Amino acid sequence: MGKHRVKPNYRRRLLRLPDLDHCKRAVLNSLGSPASRRVYEYAIDQFIAWYCSEPRLAFNRIVVVRYRMHLESRGLAANTINQQLAAVRRLAHEAADAGLLSPELAAGISRVRGVKQLGFRSGNWLSPAQSTEVLQGAAGESMRAKRDFAMLALLFGCGFRRSELVGLELDEIQLRQGHWAVVDLIGKGGHIRTVPVPEWVKAALDQWIAAAKITDGRIFRAVARTGKVWGRGISQNVVWYVVRTCCERVGLERIAPHDLRRTCAKLCHDSGGELEQIQFLLGACLGADNRTLSRVQAEPGQSGKRSFHPEDWHAVTRSEVSSCCGERF
């Protein structure tokens, strides 16, 4: 009788570029949020570029630990490193489910710890005087100035995210119980909320809508240098450009659109708003947003609380807006 042959172990340890692309598509298809897909796609692309830079590199726990050390050497923040490691873990799980990687190696990759985060960054926010200066610098009679002022008004007065601002459509703004509001706004993570719109923000929107002759679809469109409105929407990069340009006009550097969201929360709290009301306004459902609101609440401000009406949910007072925008408001 012949010797009993032991069946060889064909466990995969090395993933080629087609295998990584297949796992990447599986990861992106499993995500429902467009923002999550964009972040995970960028993180996976960064890992694949690093992984393929060294030949014959196995996909295991030691390699992922080396990749974490590579991210730390770049001086990235702890949140950024942990976010990219989460995408790599997801990639390993999808590879194991597809039979491209052994379950033992995928389990080892999932045990790679992230970077410990010591404290939280406070972020930036603007004072009422700075908010007024930004709005005053953005106001104008040109078509692009009217669009930029309306975008800043929504960021200051309603605390919109970039994705919520560029995806805002005309039929979402409705009159409810005598007050204008953005009804059933789908925010981050698919959470739905209704955002009250102050009168001065609605007036800025009406001026832009009337000048651009928008009758349906998305409110904000691209504006050419000649003042012609074209297209069916804008990208989130336009929001970045508008905020950065308008803030640099008044001497404010390194201001992001999310800083205006923090400004809305901070100034609403200083005006007497309770934390629960501000959370409902911003749709703060994640830990990072709740930590930001907690820091805002801890800032020294007005100790006395008063009744808080939705019309008070704006970053600057009505008199300041009227003075910087003229008789239009």
N, C-alpha and C positions, 0 to 999 in steps of 0.2 A: 504493500500500500504506500502511496505517496504521502509525503508530509503535508499536514494541514496548513494551507496558506492563510496567513492573517490578512484580512482585508485592509488595504492601506487607508489612512486617514487623509481625506482630501479637504480639510478645513481651509477656507480661504483666509489669507492673512494680508494679501496685497491687492489693492483695488486699482484698476486702471481708470483712465479718464472716462471712457464710456460708462463704466460702472458708477463712477461718481456723478456723472450727469444724470443717469437714471435715478439714483437715490435723491439727487437734488430736486428733480421734478416731482418725485413722490412726496418729499417734504413740503414743497410749495403747494401741491394740490391738497394737502391735508389741512392747510391753514385757510380760515375763512376771511380774515381781515386783510384788506389790501396793504395796510401799513405793516402788518406782521410779515406778509409775503415780501415786501420790499426790504425790510430789515434782515430777514433770514436769507434772502437771496444774496444780499451784499456780504453777510458774514460767511456764507458757504463759499462764495466766490473767492473771498480772501483766504480761506483755509485751503481750497483746492490749488490756488496759485502757490501757496507756501508748500503744500504737500507734494506737488509735482516739481518743485524746484530742486529737490534732492532725489536722485534715482533709487529705485528699489527700497523704498521706505514703507515698512509695514504699517497697517492701520490698527494700532493697538493703544493700550493705556499709556505706555511710555512715550509714544509719539504725540499724543494729545497733551501730555504734561510738558513735553518740549515746546509744543505750540503755545501753551499758556505762558511759558517763560519767554518765548519770542514776543508775545503781546505785552508782557510786563516790561521788556526791554525797550519797547517803543514809547513808554511813558503814558499809556492809555489809562483812562479812569477805570475804577473797579467795576462800575456798572457796564461799561463798554466791553470789558474783558469777559465778564460773566454772561453777557448777552451773546457774545460770539461763541463761548463754550457751550451754551445751551443749544445753539444751532448745530454745533459739531456732534453733540450727544444725540440730537434728533436725527442727524444724518446716519449715525451708527445704528440706531434702532431701525431705521428704514432699510439699511443694508442687510441687517440680520433678518428682517421680515421677508426680504426678497431673496434670501438664500445666498447672498453675495458675501456675507461675513458670518463667522461662527457666533452663536449666542454668547459663548464665554467671553469672546473679545468685546462684544457689544456691552456686556455687563461690566467688564472692566473699565471701558470708556465712560460709562455712566457714573462710575465711582470717582472720577476725577473731580476734585473739589475746585470751587471757584475761588476768586480772590476775596479776602475778607475786607469788608468796607468799614472804615473807621469814620463815623460821622456822616453827615449829609451836606451837600452843597446848598447854600441858601438861594442862589440864583439872583437875578437882577429884577428890580421893578422901578418904576418912575414915580415921582411925586406929582401932586396935582398941578404944580406950576410947570414942571417938565412936560406933562401930558398936554397942557394947553399950548406950550410952545411948539410941540410936534404937530398938533392939529392946525395951529396957525400957520406954520410953515408949509403944510400940505395943501391948504385952501387956495383955490385959484379959479379962474374962469375957463381954462383950457379943458379939453375932454379928458386928458390923462389926469389932471389935477382933481377933477370931480370924481373920477374912479378911485384914485388913491385916497381921497378924503373919506369916501364911503367905506373903503376897506378898513382904514384906520378907525373909523367910528365903530364898526362892528367889533374890531379887536379890543378897543378900549371899553366900549359900552356893554358888550355882550360876552366877552371872554371866549370868542371862538378859537378853535384850533385851525391850523392851516388847511387841513383836509375838509373841515366843515365849512370854511369860508369859500374855497374854490368850488365846492359842490352845492352851494346854496342856490336853490331855484326860486323862481318868482312866485309860484303858487304855494310855497311853504310859508310865506309871510301872510298871516291872516289876522283879522280883527276879532278878538275874543273878549267879551264883557267890557267893551269900551276901551280896550288896550290892544296895541299891536304886539304880536308875538310870532316867533318862528315855531310852528306847530309840528310835533312829531319829528324832531331833528334826530337823525341817526348818527350817533357819535362813535367814539372809540370803543371797540369791542362789541359793536352792535347795540349799545345802550341807547334807548330812546328817551328824549326829554323835550320839554317845551320851554323856550327861552324868551322872556319878555324883552321887547325892543323899546328903548326910550324914545321920546318924541323927537329929540334932536338927531338921533341915529336914523329914525324913519325919514326925517326931512332930508338928510344927506343921501339916503338911498333913493328917495323920490327924485331928487335933482339929477342923480346919475342915470336913473332909469328913463326919465323924460328926455335927457340930452342924448342918450344912446339909442333911444327908440326901441327898447327891449319890451317885447310882448309876451314871451314865453321862454322856457328853458332856464339855463343858468344866468344869474344876474351879472356876474363879472366876466367881461370879455377882454380880448387883447385890443390895444389901441396903438395904431401906427404913429410914426413921428408926425405925419400930416394931420393927425387927429381923427382918422377914420377908424371906426369900430369894426372889427372883423373877427371871424371865428365863432365857435360855440362855447368857449370857456378858456380858462387859463390854468397853468400848472402851479404847483406849490412854490416853485422857484420864483415866480413873479411876486408872491407875497413876501418872500425873503428880500427881494430887491427893493420893493416899495418901503418896507419897514426900515431897512438899512439906510436907504437914500434919505428918507424923510427925517430920520433921527440924526444922521450926519450933518444935515443942514443946520441943526441947532446945537451942534457940538457934542452929541451923544454917540459914543463909539461902542461897538460890540453889543448892539441891542438886537435881540432875536424876536421873532413873532411870539414865541412862548413867554417872553418877558412882559409883553403887553397883557397876556392872560393873567400873569401874576399881578400885574398892576391893577387889573380889574378886581381881582380878589382882595388885594390889600386896601384899595380905596373904598370898596364896598364895605369892608369891615370897619374902616375908620368912620364911615357914614352911619354906622349903627346896625349893620347887618349881622345877623347871627350866623354862626358857622354852618348850620344845617341849611340855611337859605342859600349861602354861597356855594355849598356843595351841590345843591340842586341846580343852581344857575350854571355852574361850570360842568356838571356831569362828572364830578370827581368820584370815580369808583375804584381807582387803583391806589396802591400804597404810596406811590410817589406823589400823586396829587393830594392825598390826605396828609402826608408829611409836610407838603408845601403850605397847605391851609393851616396846619397846626403851628408852623413857624410864623405865619401871618398873624394868627391869633395871639401868639406870644409877644409880638411887637408892641411896644408902648404906644397907646393911642387913646382914643376917647373911652373913658371908663363907663360913662353913662350910656345906657341903651335906650333907644326910642323906637317908636313904631316904624317899620321898614316897608315901604311900598315898592312894588316893582318899577315904578317910574324913577325911583332913586338909584336904580342899578346902572349907574354910569360912572365913568372915571373922573369927570370934571363936572362942575356945577353948571346949571343952565345959564347963569349970568356970564360965566367965563366963556362958554361956547358961543353965546350971542356976541360977546365983545370981539372974539377972534374971527368970527365968520361973517359979521356984518348983519345987515337987515334981512338976509335970506332966512335966518332962523329966528 
